[in-house]
């Protein structure tokens, strides 16, 4: 499915057709076929997964000699040297079943990992994200089709296992992304800022994750960027909502990409009526620079990434309970820069990185509200395999953050405040291969926040047991701390870290092209922020979340087809913020189900995809009901059926992609909740209004051209879509 990689977030074209085709068959030394085996080129993320007959095939733009690795749980790793020079390569891999193949047992509890050596088929690649119809190439939109997540359409953000949106944090190359979503105003969903094709690996943890990452009570989304760009390309894209241009230059050991795009929803809104009365439709300009330099042949790599985004919108905001409207405008600037270096020094793998974030949101209405957030983070890790049964990783990070907010309206003068935090953390983690079937990961993380003047120590442990060469059990337990949101610290900083304790048990089976995962979990929340009756804030809040997640994927047994199904059951309550007692929060759903299906038609150069999502009703508080019924009512159930089609062709000799995506094709009525007036009317009733999407449907049409590249149908197989 690599050809469609030109569709960089539906804005830019960034890669090229393959140069060398690698194929073969995987079996044991006794001749037993090994479907689901992972095949990779060492030092790259090119590779494939063996089908039900043990056969594999992939194409790569790499050139020169490379080690080809074949990995399968319960078997020794197969290695062979291949020379990539454009000539087809065929490999017959014979894997030996060995009791000491310990490194093939991996911890899967709580983790969906893309492009992992051992779990390539288990998760979402960049193309999976791009071709998930309901996502329209949005990382967050695709992640919400996995179990353990819930979709809150009014925010567009990821919520995991009963946790609020701020409890899920995003990391790029190990460094925190402070503002991973575009700026927006209430009840208008945001998108993730980054293209899925920027990343070679994606690890999404629904809990119990490594001690390497902190400041996330519920979940971590870890994104690892690509190394050198494959080759020199130029891309132009024209969309129903904007346009973009991209230029990538590849030298022997260096690549540089410069991308720019402009989006304006005004033409789209002229065709599709909106419930929002727009004065100035949302528009944005984005600039991006990606620099990569290979420093040596031992894996040394220097990376630089910078993204600038400026956006603006203006609307007539309808007062919730009158016929009056008030102008509301948002102007936002965001700059994110990430630089990192990795190398092997004295037998240790060294990683060092730094990131800077600047975000400024200015809201103008009957009031003025300015929020400015700047942060700088530095991070370093050292890791090595001490011997065949012990791996060690050490690390430390420092994070300096400054948050400033100013508010003013007609009744009062300006109110301003500023918060500064110096956060430091260190961690140590070890992988212990205890026996041919047992592996354990133990770690501890310590943190300190100057804003809270508090420190913590968070132990974490995970264990995996190999039941057979196609299935295993994993368990994970750990404590996770997080500094409260800055907006909640305006009145006082005499608070403690919020925290959650996770316990997870996971079963995973990979056989004959099928992947099945089942996971049960329990989370205990402590020290959540809660508003006191006197008007202050304290750490007296608490809560719990427990449930079951199921995941099934099959991308081998339907010719040119791929599908996955997800189901989640969630039982969660918390006593926090303004809650008078323990209750289910308004962002949690008891039942969630989703299915994604993709079918590829090589002869027609076309890929079709469909996705369906169902959520049970969300709780909400109706102040017109007795206090005993707090958060008892439920919204109607949520349905979404989305479709997308991708067509590949040449126009004037240039490789061109046509892409069309439509969300909520049947026009299901989707209700996200209800907003109530703060005071009752003359009849003693609290008026309300329903919170719905701005329109029943949303669609994107894109035409993306790669200048100088030509699509050759005769050299493309079903695996290339």
Buried (B, 14 or more C-beta within 10 A) or exposed (E): BBBBBBBBBBBBBBBBBBBBBBBBBBBBEEEEBBBBBBBBBEBBBBBBBBBBBBBBBBBBBBEEEBEBBBBBBBBBBBEBEBEBEEEEBEBEBBBEBEEEBBBBBBBBBBBBBBBBBBBBBBBBBBBBBBBBBBBBBBBBBBBBBBBBBBBBBBBBBBBBBBBBBBBBBBBBBBBBBBBBBBBBBEBBBBBBBBBBBBBBBBBBBBBBBBBBBBBBBBBBBBBBBBBBBBBBBBBBBEBBBBBBBBBBBBEEBBBBBBBBBBBBBEEBBEEBEBEBEBEBBBBBBBBBBBBBBBBEEEBBBBBBBBBBBBBBBBBEBBEEBEEEEEBBBBBBBBBBBBBBBBBEEEEBBBBBBBBBBBBBBBBBBEBEBBBBBBBBBBBBBBBBEEEEBEBBBBBBBBBBBBBBBBBBEEEEEEEEEEBEBEBBBBBBBBBBBEEBBBBBBBBBBBBBBEBBEBEBEBEBBBBBBBBEBBBBBBBBBBBBBBBBEBEBBBEEBEBBBBBBBBBBBBBBBBBBBBBBBBBBBBBBBBBBBBBEEEEEBBBBBBBBBBBBBBBBBBBBBEEBBBBBBBBBBBBBBBBBBEBEEBBBBBBBBBBBBBBBBBBBEBEEBBBBBBBBBBBBBBBBBBBEEEEEEBBBBBBEBBBBBBBBBBBBEBEEEBBBBBBBBBBBBEEBEBBBBBBBBEEEEEEEEBBBEEBBBBBBBBBBBBBBBBBEBEBEEEEBBBBBB
